[in-house]
């Protein structure tokens, strides 16, 4: 295949039949619940690699003897890995088209996740707000909950994501009559809202 025939922008690749990745502002509806897939079994290797890469050498996460004498009685998966996995698992449904992740709020870990547990993640749309100053984007707020295989909530957080409007849509959510094509942007979008 000649190099000049390769489509590099997301819109063109999706138009070719690729599964859409992420959503435009118009695709979000308050109250919608996305049950992200696939689930992820968190291994001891996942936890150790994350801990060692991030220089978190707390023995509760990497020392079986220490952890066996803790109140949990075994190794606990480090919280930032649980958050990172939950966030990552939500990208295809929530922020795959994001211009920017604006904020994460109210992160909590109500129960521990252990080596060998499987993480299931869901996100609920809390708010959808078109930008008042830039008609090509808006902010979506979601709450993401992560559960283990027994349905126990192990992490929850809220986040705000700046997402683009569907190409060719006006600020009222209607298709602009003069824009029947998807334009490519060479320059990065500005993050200011």
Buried (B, 14 or more C-beta within 10 A) or exposed (E): EEEEEEEEEBBEBBEEEEEBBBBBBBBBEEEBEBEBEEBBEBEBEBBBEBBEEEEBEEEBBBBEEEBEEBEEEEBBBBBBBBBEBBBEBBBBBBBBBBBBBBEEEEBEBEEBBBBBBBBBBBBBBBEBEBBEEBBBBBBBBBBBBBBBEEEEEBBBBBBBBBBBBBBBBBBEEEEEEEEEEBEEEEEEEEEEB
